[in-house]
Amino acid sequence: MKALFLCLSLALHAQAPLPAHPEQAAVIHLDFTQVRTLAALSRPLKASGSLVLAGDKGVIWALKRPVEITYVMGPRGLLVLDGQGRRERKGPRDAPMAAQVGQLFQALAQGDWHALGSFFTVTRTGRPEAWQVDLLPKAQAASFVKRVRLDGGRFIDRIRIEEASGDRTELVFAHQTASAPLTGAEAALLSE
């Protein structure tokens, strides 16, 4: 997950705008499956859970399998909740990447593609209902990422990250909805 956070936080800081097609909504709920293939392991690591992207309030990344852990990322920093209910809070100074990743996930989900050009060469292909974006790193990102590929239509459907180390991460998003507001529990987490 560290490489994913690094890659996404770098993308957040880039400067060139990139119009795109995903639907814009104040709150997006979705499920994800993550497959991480490490060069040092013979079998990939699989994880699944859900994401809530809530505008400028932040992101709730709830890992459900293989372990339960929830990351709440936003302008106030990072809140980590484990399956036993323990909480750990890190402010923006302690976890600056978490706040950036939260903002980036929201920007990606809503097609706010600003800021990629400083760190990546961006190539877009496809149509509004089926598009692809390839990000090839410039010098400052090349030490940890080889390539990022985003596929989508109405929403982003898949993110594939190839790291310079040979490791790969693929996130597949499903059951994406932009019609449901935050639940009371989600609003409470984001306001902590």
C-alpha angles and dihedrals in degrees: 000000000000091000090048091051091047094048094046094045091052090051088052092058099049119108114219119094117233118191114214143171114245117125115263119227138156092236128022123186120194145154123236139199118200124196116188116191113196121196089223095055129067095213128047122245113241129200136168140185143116140290131209115196108194111181114249091344093078144241132299110206106188114188109199103170137073087007133359114249130140127206117198108195126185148114091305092057130249131332116190120196120185128204091266093057097256114148131206121187123200118183124222091268092052095043108020092156092059093057090047093048090050090053092045095051089052091047092049093047092051098042095250094147098170119141108026101113099077094062104024141039102233124213120182126192138166137041132295091267094046117021138156132203121196119198116197113188125246119214098287093054100034094085092071109016129050100182142343123205124191122192125187153126121191087001134006106280103181141014119194120189122190111193126210088242092063093255117130135201126194123188118191118191124206141169091032114181132177097180104077122082123221115289117235091256092050092048090049092052092049092049095051 
